[in-house]
Amino acid sequence: MLCKMKKLLLLIFALLLIPVLSFPAATHHAETTALLREKILGMNPPELLSFLLEEGLVLPEDFDVHITEMSEPFVYNKTPLILEGVIDDSHRRYSYEPTNQMLFRIYAIYEKLGVIENG
């Protein structure tokens, strides 16, 4: 009987310990995500585009040809809206298809990084 009681107490202790041990990991992930969001939002247009390209962004043809005139301003202006959850990838916003492609691709990278609010 005493042996069963010890096993039961050990099991209860183990079950209570799991959430306690996982809490620091969840907190660390939230802090890391917040820091990454802050870093992204603090980048200037060329830095931000370079970051996204390093993360795997493939530019649609017109955006690839007109980096300074189109790509840099687009990622710089749309990034805060995407990160705040104002813009998502649920529908086409523009009549110009490369612009929609660019938006969806940027969104996918931020989603992969886990930095979109409520995303």
Secondary structure by P-SEA (a helix, b strand, c coil): caaaaaaaaaaaaaaaaaaaaaaaaaaaaaaaaaaaaaaaaaccaaaaaaaaaaacccccaaaaaccccccaaaaaaaaaaaaaccccccccccccaaaaaaaaaaaaaaaaacccccc
